[in-house]
C-alpha cells in the first residue's frame, strides 16, 4: 500500500522519523510496536494519531511489544546532549559519544544543541542530527548530505535524509566525517552569499 499517502499527512520531523525506519509500504509498520513508533524523535501526539488512523484504514496493526525497553523514559525532554547520552545503557552511550566526537572533530565551529529532542550540531543552521534507537543509531545529514555520498551508503539502511548505523557494528568514522564536512561547507557557502 502506498506509503506516500501517510507521509503527505505528516509534518517534516514525523515524516523523517517514519522514513528512518527504512520502510517501503504502510504495511511495513506492522513490524514495529506502537511504543517503538511513538518514541521516534519527531513523532508527537498528532503524528501518532495520524499513523494509527491510516493503519486502521488498511486493517494494519502494530506488532505486540514483548521486548525489553532500552530507550530513554517516555516523554523525557532533554536540554543538553550530555543529558540525552546519559539516558541510555552503557553500550549505546559509547556509540553516541563516538558519534558526537566525530562530528565535533569534523566541524569544530559547530555548536551543540537539542532539536526535536535529539542531539544536533548547528552553524549557520542545523548541520546534522543523530539519535539512538534499540538496534541502530540514526544519522540525519539532510538530503544534500545523503546525495553527495549515496554510493558509500549501500552497506546501510538509508532513506532520503536518514542513515541507520547498526549498534552492533563500528561507526564508519571516515564516512560520517566526510558528510559532516560537506554539510559545513554548504553552510559556509550559504553564509558567504549573504
MARBA-3410 file (N, C-alpha, C, O; in Angstrom, 1 decimal):
194
0.8,-1.2,0.0,0.0,0.0,0.0,0.9,1.2,0.0,2.0,1.2,0.5 ~ 0.4,2.3,-0.6,1.2,3.5,-0.8,1.5,4.2,0.5,0.7,4.7,1.2 ~ 2.8,4.3,0.8,3.3,5.0,1.9,3.2,6.5,1.8,3.1,7.2,2.7 ~ 3.2,7.0,0.5,3.1,8.4,0.2,1.9,9.0,0.8,1.9,10.2,1.3 ~ 0.8,8.3,0.8,-0.5,8.8,1.4,-0.3,9.2,2.8,-0.7,10.3,3.3
0.3,8.3,3.6,0.6,8.6,5.0,1.6,9.7,5.1,1.4,10.7,5.9 ~ 2.7,9.7,4.4,3.8,10.7,4.5,3.2,12.1,4.2,3.7,13.1,4.9 ~ 2.3,12.2,3.3,1.8,13.5,2.9,0.9,14.1,4.1,0.7,15.3,4.1 ~ 0.5,13.3,5.0,-0.3,13.8,6.1,0.5,14.1,7.3,0.0,14.6,8.4 ~ 1.8,13.9,7.3,2.7,14.1,8.4,3.5,15.3,8.3,3.8,15.8,7.2
4.0,15.9,9.4,4.9,17.0,9.4,6.3,16.6,9.0,6.5,15.4,8.9 ~ 7.2,17.5,8.7,8.5,17.2,8.3,9.3,16.3,9.3,9.8,15.2,8.9 ~ 9.3,16.6,10.6,10.0,15.8,11.5,9.4,14.4,11.6,10.1,13.4,11.7 ~ 8.1,14.3,11.6,7.4,13.0,11.7,7.7,12.2,10.4,7.9,10.9,10.5 ~ 7.7,12.8,9.3,8.0,12.1,8.0,9.4,11.6,8.1,9.6,10.4,7.7
10.4,12.4,8.5,11.8,11.9,8.6,11.9,10.7,9.6,12.6,9.8,9.3 ~ 11.1,10.8,10.7,11.1,9.7,11.7,10.6,8.4,11.0,11.2,7.3,11.2 ~ 9.5,8.4,10.3,9.0,7.2,9.7,9.9,6.7,8.6,10.2,5.5,8.5 ~ 10.5,7.6,7.8,11.4,7.2,6.8,12.7,6.6,7.4,13.3,5.8,6.7 ~ 13.1,7.0,8.6,14.3,6.5,9.2,14.2,5.0,9.5,15.2,4.3,9.7
12.9,4.5,9.5,12.7,3.1,9.8,13.1,2.2,8.6,13.2,1.0,8.7 ~ 13.2,2.8,7.4,13.6,2.1,6.2,12.4,1.3,5.6,12.6,0.3,4.9 ~ 11.2,1.7,5.9,10.0,1.0,5.4,9.7,1.5,4.0,10.0,2.6,3.6 ~ 9.0,0.6,3.2,8.7,0.9,1.8,7.2,1.0,1.6,6.7,1.7,0.7 ~ 6.4,0.3,2.5,4.9,0.4,2.4,4.3,0.7,3.8,5.0,0.5,4.8
3.1,1.1,3.8,2.4,1.3,5.1,2.3,0.0,5.9,2.3,0.0,7.1 ~ 2.2,-1.1,5.2,2.1,-2.5,5.8,3.3,-2.8,6.6,3.3,-3.5,7.6 ~ 4.5,-2.2,6.2,5.7,-2.5,7.0,5.7,-2.0,8.4,6.5,-2.4,9.2 ~ 4.8,-1.0,8.7,4.6,-0.5,10.1,4.2,-1.7,11.0,4.4,-1.6,12.2 ~ 3.6,-2.7,10.5,3.2,-3.8,11.3,4.4,-4.6,12.0,4.2,-5.4,12.9
5.6,-4.3,11.5,6.8,-4.9,12.0,7.3,-4.1,13.2,8.3,-4.5,13.8 ~ 6.6,-3.1,13.7,7.0,-2.3,14.8,5.9,-2.2,15.8,4.8,-2.4,15.5 ~ 6.4,-2.0,17.1,5.4,-1.8,18.1,4.9,-0.4,18.2,5.6,0.5,17.7 ~ 3.7,-0.2,18.8,3.2,1.2,19.0,4.3,2.0,19.8,4.5,3.2,19.5 ~ 4.9,1.4,20.8,5.8,2.1,21.6,7.1,2.5,20.8,7.6,3.6,21.0
7.5,1.6,19.9,8.7,2.0,19.1,8.4,3.2,18.2,9.3,4.1,18.1 ~ 7.2,3.2,17.6,6.9,4.4,16.7,6.7,5.6,17.6,7.2,6.7,17.2 ~ 6.0,5.5,18.7,5.8,6.7,19.5,7.0,7.3,20.1,7.0,8.5,20.4 ~ 8.1,6.6,20.2,9.3,7.1,20.8,10.3,7.6,19.8,11.4,8.1,20.1 ~ 9.9,7.5,18.5,10.8,8.0,17.5,10.9,9.6,17.6,9.9,10.2,17.9
12.1,10.1,17.5,12.2,11.5,17.5,11.5,12.2,16.3,11.8,11.8,15.2 ~ 10.6,13.1,16.6,9.8,13.7,15.6,8.4,13.3,15.5,7.6,13.9,14.9 ~ 8.1,12.2,16.3,6.7,11.7,16.4,6.1,12.3,17.6,6.5,11.9,18.7 ~ 5.1,13.1,17.4,4.3,13.7,18.6,2.9,13.1,18.6,2.6,12.2,17.8 ~ 2.1,13.6,19.5,0.7,13.0,19.6,-0.1,13.1,18.3,-0.8,12.2,18.0
0.0,14.2,17.6,-0.7,14.3,16.3,-0.3,13.3,15.3,-1.1,12.7,14.6 ~ 1.1,13.1,15.2,1.6,12.1,14.2,1.1,10.7,14.6,0.8,9.9,13.8 ~ 1.2,10.4,15.9,0.7,9.1,16.4,-0.7,8.8,16.0,-1.0,7.8,15.4 ~ -1.6,9.8,16.2,-3.0,9.7,15.8,-3.1,9.5,14.3,-3.9,8.6,13.8 ~ -2.4,10.3,13.5,-2.5,10.2,12.0,-2.0,8.8,11.6,-2.7,8.2,10.7
-0.9,8.3,12.1,-0.4,7.0,11.7,-1.4,5.9,12.1,-1.7,5.0,11.3 ~ -1.9,5.9,13.3,-2.8,4.9,13.8,-4.1,4.9,12.9,-4.6,3.9,12.6 ~ -4.6,6.1,12.6,-5.8,6.2,11.8,-5.6,5.6,10.4,-6.4,4.9,9.9 ~ -4.4,5.9,9.8,-4.1,5.4,8.5,-3.9,3.9,8.5,-4.4,3.2,7.6 ~ -3.3,3.4,9.6,-3.1,1.9,9.7,-4.5,1.2,9.8,-4.7,0.2,9.2
-5.3,1.8,10.6,-6.7,1.3,10.9,-7.5,1.2,9.5,-8.2,0.3,9.3 ~ -7.3,2.3,8.7,-8.0,2.3,7.4,-7.6,1.1,6.6,-8.5,0.6,5.8 ~ -6.4,0.6,6.7,-5.9,-0.5,5.9,-6.0,-1.8,6.7,-5.5,-2.9,6.2 ~ -6.5,-1.8,7.9,-6.6,-3.0,8.7,-5.2,-3.5,9.2,-5.0,-4.7,9.4 ~ -4.3,-2.6,9.4,-3.0,-2.9,9.9,-2.8,-2.7,11.3,-3.3,-1.6,11.8
-2.2,-3.6,12.1,-2.0,-3.4,13.5,-0.5,-3.5,13.8,0.3,-4.1,13.1 ~ -0.1,-2.8,14.9,1.3,-2.8,15.4,1.6,-4.2,15.9,0.8,-5.0,16.3 ~ 2.9,-4.5,15.8,3.4,-5.8,16.4,3.3,-5.7,17.9,3.4,-4.6,18.5 ~ 3.0,-6.8,18.6,2.9,-6.8,20.0,4.2,-6.6,20.7,5.2,-7.1,20.2 ~ 4.3,-5.8,21.7,5.5,-5.4,22.4,5.9,-6.5,23.4,5.2,-6.6,24.5
6.9,-7.2,23.1,7.4,-8.3,24.1,8.9,-8.0,24.4,9.4,-8.8,25.2 ~ 9.5,-7.0,23.8,10.9,-6.8,24.0,11.2,-5.9,25.2,10.4,-5.0,25.6 ~ 12.4,-6.1,25.8,12.9,-5.2,26.9,13.2,-3.8,26.3,13.8,-3.7,25.3 ~ 12.8,-2.8,27.0,13.0,-1.4,26.6,14.4,-1.0,26.8,15.0,-1.3,27.9 ~ 15.1,-0.3,25.9,16.4,0.2,26.1,16.5,1.7,25.7,17.6,2.2,25.5
15.4,2.3,25.5,15.4,3.7,25.1,15.1,4.6,26.3,14.7,4.0,27.4 ~ 15.3,5.9,26.3,15.1,6.7,27.5,13.6,6.7,27.9,12.8,6.3,27.1 ~ 13.4,7.1,29.1,12.0,7.1,29.6,11.1,7.9,28.7,11.5,8.9,28.1 ~ 9.9,7.4,28.5,8.9,8.1,27.6,8.7,9.5,28.0,8.6,9.9,29.2 ~ 8.6,10.3,27.0,8.3,11.8,27.1,9.4,12.6,27.9,9.1,13.7,28.3
10.5,12.0,28.1,11.6,12.8,28.7,12.1,13.8,27.7,12.4,13.5,26.6 ~ 12.2,15.1,28.2,12.7,16.2,27.3,14.1,16.5,27.7,14.4,16.8,28.9 ~ 15.0,16.5,26.8,16.4,16.7,27.0,16.7,18.2,26.8,16.2,18.8,25.9 ~ 17.7,18.7,27.6,18.1,20.1,27.4,19.6,20.1,26.8,19.9,21.1,26.2 ~ 20.3,19.1,27.1,21.7,19.0,26.6,22.0,17.6,26.0,21.3,16.7,26.2
23.1,17.6,25.2,23.5,16.3,24.6,23.9,15.4,25.7,23.7,14.1,25.7 ~ 24.6,15.9,26.7,25.0,15.1,27.9,23.8,14.4,28.5,23.9,13.2,28.8 ~ 22.7,15.1,28.7,21.5,14.5,29.3,21.0,13.4,28.4,20.6,12.3,28.9 ~ 21.0,13.7,27.1,20.5,12.7,26.2,21.3,11.4,26.3,20.8,10.3,26.4 ~ 22.6,11.5,26.2,23.5,10.4,26.2,23.4,9.6,27.5,23.3,8.3,27.5
23.3,10.3,28.7,23.2,9.6,30.0,21.9,8.8,30.1,21.8,7.9,31.0 ~ 20.9,9.0,29.3,19.6,8.3,29.4,19.6,6.9,28.8,18.7,6.2,28.9 ~ 20.8,6.6,28.2,20.9,5.3,27.5,21.8,4.3,28.3,22.6,4.7,29.1 ~ 21.7,3.0,28.0,22.5,2.0,28.6,24.0,2.2,28.1,24.2,2.9,27.1 ~ 25.0,1.7,28.9,26.4,2.0,28.6,26.9,1.7,27.2,27.6,2.6,26.6
26.5,0.6,26.6,26.9,0.4,25.2,26.4,1.4,24.2,27.2,1.9,23.3 ~ 25.2,1.8,24.4,24.6,2.9,23.5,25.3,4.2,23.8,25.5,5.0,22.9 ~ 25.6,4.5,25.1,26.2,5.7,25.4,27.6,5.9,24.7,27.9,6.9,24.2 ~ 28.3,4.8,24.6,29.6,4.8,24.0,29.5,5.2,22.5,30.2,6.0,22.0 ~ 28.5,4.6,21.8,28.3,4.9,20.4,27.9,6.3,20.2,28.3,7.0,19.3
27.0,6.8,21.1,26.5,8.2,21.0,27.7,9.1,21.2,27.8,10.1,20.5 ~ 28.5,8.8,22.2,29.7,9.6,22.5,30.7,9.6,21.3,31.3,10.6,20.9 ~ 30.9,8.4,20.7,31.7,8.3,19.5,31.2,9.2,18.3,31.9,9.9,17.7 ~ 29.9,9.2,18.1,29.3,10.0,17.1,29.5,11.5,17.4,29.9,12.2,16.5 ~ 29.2,11.9,18.6,29.4,13.2,19.0,30.9,13.7,18.7,31.1,14.8,18.2
31.8,12.9,19.1,33.2,13.2,18.9,33.6,13.3,17.4,34.4,14.2,17.1 ~ 33.1,12.4,16.6,33.4,12.5,15.2,32.9,13.8,14.6,33.5,14.5,13.8 ~ 31.6,14.2,15.0,31.0,15.5,14.5,31.8,16.7,15.0,32.1,17.6,14.2 ~ 32.2,16.7,16.3,33.0,17.8,16.8,34.3,18.0,16.1,34.7,19.1,15.8 ~ 35.0,16.9,15.8,36.3,17.0,15.1,36.1,17.4,13.7,37.0,18.1,13.1
35.0,17.0,13.1,34.8,17.4,11.7,34.2,18.8,11.5,34.4,19.4,10.4 ~ 33.6,19.3,12.5,33.0,20.6,12.4,33.2,21.4,13.8,32.3,21.6,14.5 ~ 34.5,21.7,14.1,34.8,22.3,15.4,34.1,23.6,15.6,34.0,24.1,16.8 ~ 33.7,24.3,14.6,33.0,25.6,14.8,31.5,25.4,15.1,30.8,26.4,15.6 ~ 31.0,24.2,14.9,29.6,23.9,15.2,29.3,23.9,16.7,30.1,23.5,17.5
28.1,24.3,17.0,27.6,24.3,18.4,26.6,23.2,18.6,25.8,22.8,17.7 ~ 26.7,22.6,19.8,25.8,21.5,20.2,24.4,22.1,20.6,24.3,23.2,21.1 ~ 23.4,21.3,20.3,22.0,21.7,20.8,21.1,20.5,20.8,21.5,19.4,20.2 ~ 20.0,20.6,21.4,18.9,19.6,21.3,17.9,20.2,20.4,17.4,21.3,20.7 ~ 17.5,19.5,19.4,16.4,19.9,18.5,15.6,18.7,18.1,16.1,17.6,17.8
14.3,18.9,18.2,13.3,17.7,18.1,13.7,16.6,19.1,13.5,15.5,18.8 ~ 14.2,17.1,20.2,14.5,16.2,21.3,15.6,15.2,21.0,15.7,14.1,21.6 ~ 16.5,15.6,20.1,17.6,14.7,19.8,18.9,15.6,19.6,18.7,16.8,19.3 ~ 20.1,15.0,19.7,21.3,15.8,19.5,21.4,16.4,18.1,21.1,15.7,17.1 ~ 21.9,17.6,18.1,22.1,18.3,16.8,23.3,19.1,16.9,23.7,19.6,18.0
23.9,19.4,15.7,25.0,20.4,15.7,24.6,21.5,14.7,24.1,21.2,13.6 ~ 24.9,22.7,15.0,24.5,23.8,14.1,25.6,24.8,13.9,26.4,25.0,14.8 ~ 25.6,25.4,12.8,26.5,26.5,12.5,25.8,27.1,11.2,25.8,26.6,10.1 ~ 25.3,28.3,11.4,24.5,29.0,10.4,23.3,28.1,9.9,23.0,28.0,8.7 ~ 22.7,27.4,10.9,21.7,26.5,10.6,22.1,25.1,11.1,23.3,24.8,11.4
21.2,24.1,11.1,21.5,22.8,11.5,22.3,22.1,10.5,22.0,22.1,9.3 ~ 23.4,21.5,10.9,24.3,20.7,10.1,23.8,19.2,10.0,23.5,18.7,9.0 ~ 23.7,18.6,11.2,23.3,17.2,11.3,22.6,17.0,12.6,22.7,17.7,13.6 ~ 21.8,15.9,12.6,21.1,15.4,13.9,21.6,13.9,14.0,22.0,13.3,13.0 ~ 21.5,13.4,15.2,21.6,12.0,15.4,20.8,11.5,16.6,20.5,12.3,17.4
20.5,10.2,16.6,19.6,9.7,17.7,19.8,8.2,17.8,20.1,7.5,16.8 ~ 19.6,7.7,19.0,19.8,6.3,19.3,18.4,5.6,19.3,17.5,6.2,19.8 ~ 18.4,4.4,18.8,17.2,3.6,18.8,17.7,2.2,19.4,18.8,2.0,19.7 ~ 16.7,1.3,19.5,17.1,0.0,20.1,18.2,-0.8,19.3,19.1,-1.3,20.0 ~ 18.2,-0.7,18.0,19.2,-1.5,17.3,20.0,-0.7,16.3,20.9,-1.2,15.7
19.8,0.6,16.3,20.6,1.4,15.4,20.8,2.8,15.9,20.1,3.3,16.8 ~ 21.8,3.5,15.3,22.0,4.9,15.5,21.5,5.6,14.2,22.0,5.4,13.2 ~ 20.5,6.5,14.4,20.0,7.3,13.2,20.9,8.5,13.0,21.2,9.3,14.0 ~ 21.3,8.8,11.8,22.1,10.0,11.5,21.4,10.7,10.4,21.0,10.1,9.4 ~ 21.1,12.0,10.6,20.3,12.8,9.8,21.0,14.0,9.2,21.0,15.1,9.8
21.7,13.8,8.1,22.5,14.9,7.5,21.7,15.7,6.4,22.4,16.4,5.7 ~ 20.5,15.6,6.3,19.6,16.2,5.3,19.8,15.5,4.0,20.8,14.8,3.8 ~ 19.0,15.8,3.0,19.1,15.1,1.7,20.3,15.5,0.9,20.9,14.6,0.2 ~ 20.8,16.7,1.1,22.0,17.1,0.3,23.2,16.2,0.8,24.1,15.8,0.0 ~ 23.4,16.0,2.1,24.5,15.2,2.6,24.4,13.8,2.2,25.4,13.1,2.0
23.1,13.3,2.0,22.9,11.9,1.5,23.3,11.8,0.1,24.0,10.8,-0.3 ~ 22.8,12.7,-0.8,23.1,12.7,-2.2,24.6,12.6,-2.5,25.1,11.9,-3.4 ~ 25.3,13.5,-1.8,26.8,13.6,-2.1,27.5,12.3,-1.8,28.6,12.1,-2.5 ~ 27.1,11.4,-1.0,27.8,10.2,-0.6,26.9,9.0,-0.8,27.2,7.9,-0.1 ~ 25.9,9.0,-1.6,25.0,7.9,-1.7,25.6,6.6,-2.1,25.2,5.5,-1.7
26.7,6.6,-2.9,27.4,5.4,-3.3,28.1,4.7,-2.1,28.3,3.5,-2.1 ~ 28.4,5.5,-1.1,29.1,4.9,0.1,28.1,4.4,1.1,28.5,3.9,2.2 ~ 26.8,4.7,0.9,25.8,4.3,1.9,25.2,3.0,1.7,24.4,2.5,2.6 ~ 25.5,2.3,0.6,24.9,1.0,0.3,25.0,-0.1,1.4,24.1,-0.9,1.5 ~ 26.0,-0.1,2.3,26.0,-1.1,3.3,25.0,-0.9,4.4,24.8,-1.7,5.3
24.3,0.3,4.4,23.4,0.7,5.5,22.0,0.9,5.0,21.8,1.1,3.8 ~ 21.1,0.8,5.9,19.7,1.2,5.6,19.7,2.7,5.5,20.2,3.4,6.4 ~ 19.1,3.3,4.5,19.0,4.7,4.4,17.8,5.1,3.6,17.3,4.4,2.8 ~ 17.4,6.4,3.8,16.3,7.0,3.0,16.8,8.3,2.6,18.0,8.6,2.6 ~ 15.9,9.2,2.2,16.2,10.5,1.6,17.1,11.3,2.5,18.0,12.0,2.0
16.8,11.3,3.8,17.6,12.2,4.7,18.1,11.5,6.0,18.5,12.2,6.9 ~ 18.1,10.2,6.0,18.5,9.4,7.2,19.3,8.2,6.9,19.1,7.5,5.8 ~ 20.2,7.9,7.8,21.1,6.7,7.6,21.0,5.9,9.0,20.9,6.6,10.0 ~ 20.9,4.6,8.9,20.8,3.8,10.1,22.2,3.0,10.2,22.5,2.2,9.4 ~ 22.9,3.3,11.3,24.1,2.6,11.6,23.8,1.6,12.7,23.4,2.0,13.8
24.0,0.3,12.4,23.6,-0.7,13.4,24.5,-0.5,14.7,25.7,-0.2,14.6 ~ 23.9,-0.7,15.8,24.6,-0.5,17.1,25.6,-1.6,17.4,26.6,-1.4,18.2 ~ 25.5,-2.7,16.7,26.4,-3.8,16.9,27.6,-3.8,15.9,28.4,-4.8,15.8 ~ 27.8,-2.7,15.2,28.9,-2.5,14.3,29.6,-1.2,14.6,29.0,-0.3,15.1 ~ 31.0,-1.2,14.3,31.7,0.1,14.5,31.1,1.2,13.5,30.7,0.9,12.4
31.1,2.4,14.0,30.7,3.6,13.2,31.6,3.8,12.1,32.9,3.6,12.3 ~ 31.2,4.1,10.9,32.1,4.4,9.7,32.6,5.9,9.9,32.1,6.8,9.2 ~ 33.6,6.0,10.7,34.1,7.4,11.1,34.4,8.3,9.9,34.0,9.4,9.8 ~ 35.1,7.7,8.9,35.5,8.5,7.7,34.3,9.0,6.9,34.3,10.1,6.5 ~ 33.3,8.1,6.8,32.1,8.5,6.0,31.4,9.6,6.8,31.0,10.6,6.2
31.2,9.4,8.1,30.5,10.4,8.8,31.2,11.7,8.8,30.6,12.8,8.6 ~ 32.5,11.7,8.9,33.3,12.9,8.9,33.2,13.6,7.6,33.0,14.8,7.5 ~ 33.2,12.9,6.5,33.1,13.5,5.1,31.7,14.1,5.0,31.6,15.2,4.4 ~ 30.7,13.5,5.4,29.3,14.0,5.3,29.2,15.3,6.2,28.7,16.3,5.7 ~ 29.7,15.3,7.4,29.7,16.5,8.2,30.4,17.6,7.6,30.0,18.8,7.6
31.6,17.4,7.1,32.4,18.4,6.5,31.7,19.0,5.2,31.8,20.2,5.0 ~ 31.1,18.1,4.5,30.3,18.5,3.3,29.2,19.5,3.7,29.0,20.5,3.1 ~ 28.5,19.1,4.8,27.4,20.0,5.3,27.9,21.3,5.8,27.3,22.3,5.6 ~ 29.1,21.3,6.5,29.7,22.5,6.9,30.0,23.4,5.8,29.8,24.6,5.8 ~ 30.6,22.8,4.7,31.0,23.6,3.5,29.7,24.2,2.9,29.8,25.3,2.4
28.6,23.5,2.8,27.4,24.0,2.3,27.0,25.3,3.1,26.6,26.3,2.5 ~ 27.1,25.2,4.4,26.7,26.3,5.3,27.7,27.5,5.1,27.3,28.6,5.2 ~ 29.0,27.2,4.9,29.9,28.2,4.7,29.6,29.0,3.4,29.6,30.2,3.4 ~ 29.3,28.3,2.4,28.9,28.9,1.1,27.6,29.7,1.2,27.5,30.8,0.7 ~ 26.7,29.2,2.0,25.4,29.9,2.2,25.7,31.2,2.9,25.1,32.2,2.6
26.5,31.1,3.9,26.8,32.3,4.7,27.6,33.4,3.9,27.3,34.6,4.0 ~ 28.5,32.9,3.0,29.3,33.9,2.2,28.4,34.6,1.2,28.8,35.6,0.7 ~ 27.3,34.0,0.8,26.4,34.6,-0.2,25.5,35.7,0.5,24.9,36.5,-0.2 ~ 25.5,35.7,1.8,24.6,36.7,2.5,25.3,38.1,2.4,24.7,39.0,3.0
END
